[in-house]
C-alpha cells in the first residue's frame, strides 16, 4: 500500500503527486473495465453456444 506523504500545501509537487495518483487510478479503472468487457464477451459466447443446443459444463 502506498505511503501517504505529507507536504506543504504551497509546494507544487503536492499537486503533481495528486495528478499522478489520479492518472494511476484512472488506468486501474480502465484495466478493470477491460477485464469486465472480456468477461462479458466470454459469457455471451457461452450463452450463444448454449442457445445453439450444444452442452457445456458449468
N, C-alpha and C positions, 0 to 999 in steps of 0.2 A: 504494500500500500504506500502511495507516495507520501512523503513528509510534507507537512504544512510549513511553509517558510514565512516568517513574519518579516515584513519590510516596512519602511517608512512610506506612507501614502503619497508623499511628494516624489518618491523615487519612480522614474519612468519604467523601470524594469518590472514593477508590480503589474502594470497594465500589460506589458509584453507577456508576462507569465500567465495572466488570466486569458489572454488571447490564445496562447499556445495550448492551454488546458481545454479551452472551448473547441479548438480545432481537433485535438485528440479525441474528445468526447464525440464530436460530430463524425469522425472517422469510425469510431467504435459503433456508433448508431448505424452508419451506413453498412458496416460489415454484418451487423445483426440483421438488418433489413434484407441484405443479400442472402443470408442463410435462410431467413424465413421464406423468401421467394423460391429458393431452391427446394425447400421442404414442401411448399405448396405445389410446385410443379411435379414433384415426386408423387404426392398424394393424388393429383389429377391423373397422372399416368396409371396409378394403381386403380383408381375408380374407373377409368376408361377401359382398362383390361378386364375388370370385374364385369362391366356392362357388356363386354363382348362375349361373355359366357365362360371365359377362362377362369380357372380357380387358382388362387394364390394363398399361401399360408399366411396367417396373421398372428 
